Amino acid sequence: MNLFGSLVIAFSMYSRIPMPQLDWTKERMKYVMCFFPLIGAVIGLLEYAAFLGCNTLGFHHLGQILPVVIPILVTGGIHMDGFLDVVDARSSNGDRKKKLEILKDPHTGAFAIIGCGVYLVLYLAVFLEMRPAMIPVYCLTFVVTRALSGLSVVTFPMAKESGLAASFSGAAQKRAVAVVMAFYLVVAICGIWYLGGTVSAAVTLIVSLLIYWYYFTMAKREFGGITGDLAGYFLQICELALVAGLAVVSHLVSL
């Protein structure tokens, strides 16, 4: 078992963090998804460092904007790309075959551009509403979303036999990955409870599971299963919903 190789492949695929070049062997591919949430942990640490650093140096506006773009900079926009492809596909109002064809189309449609703009504006707006005391909790949500996204890759039906999600799902040691994803989720929720209290943990869990249920039902109904693009769509939607939920909690609960 080459777990280091699996970690390298995970970070090479889902982030822009420099990694050594390794062969994507069958053995290494089995446990790649086990390390996917660690990218969320890295994003969370960078978010916290950027927020503290900018505010310590007096760059308060930068400290409010950088956390919005850090996830895209770290991931290279791979999940946002999936989100935009799904927005285009769903906006076509076509049948399942048409939507899957749009997901494969490398061109960006008008609806994707509109969706990107609306998403970023909404994300910035709700992030600005979140009080500083909630930032540590917010940083842990990147682990939650990736744990659920990774879990979906090994448990949800695939919309097609080829593609990124199908490749990782087919190669994965599914039971082991599912157990590890559940472990990440429990640890992250416990961390959120410790840092933000019961309400923060409850809201994070409820919002995440609701978006997860929506993701499953929508993907199965409209696409016949999930793809890599749909997994990215879920991750982006879940992150937006969580920061909005935490913004509400930060105003209702005294931390």
Stockholm file with secondary structure:
# STOCKHOLM 1.0

chainA/1-255         MNLFGSLVIAFSMYSRIPMPQLDWTKERMKYVMCFFPLIGAVIGLLEYAAFLGCNTLGFHHLGQILPVVIPILVTGGIHMDGFLDVVDARSSNGDRKKKLEILKDPHTGAFAIIGCGVYLVLYLAVFLEMRPAMIPVYCLTFVVTRALSGLSVVTFPMAKESGLAASFSGAAQKRAVAVVMAFYLVVAICGIWYLGGTVSAAVTLIVSLLIYWYYFTMAKREFGGITGDLAGYFLQICELALVAGLAVVSHLVSL
#=GR chainA/1-255 SS CCHHHHHHHHHHHHCCSCCCCCCCCHHHHTTGGGGHHHHHHHHHHHHHHHHHHHHHTTCHHHHHHHHHHHHHHHHTTHHHHHHHHHHHHHHTTCCHHHHHHHHHCCSCCHHHHHHHHHHHHHHHHHHHHSCGGGHHHHHHHHHHHHHHHHHHHHHSCBSSSSSHHHHHHHHSCHHHHHHHHHHHHHHHHHHHHHHHCHHHHHHHHHHHHHHHHHHHHHHHHHHSSBCHHHHHHHHHHHHHHHHHHHHHHHHHSCC
#=GC SS_cons         CCHHHHHHHHHHHHCCSCCCCCCCCHHHHTTGGGGHHHHHHHHHHHHHHHHHHHHHTTCHHHHHHHHHHHHHHHHTTHHHHHHHHHHHHHHTTCCHHHHHHHHHCCSCCHHHHHHHHHHHHHHHHHHHHSCGGGHHHHHHHHHHHHHHHHHHHHHSCBSSSSSHHHHHHHHSCHHHHHHHHHHHHHHHHHHHHHHHCHHHHHHHHHHHHHHHHHHHHHHHHHHSSBCHHHHHHHHHHHHHHHHHHHHHHHHHSCC
//
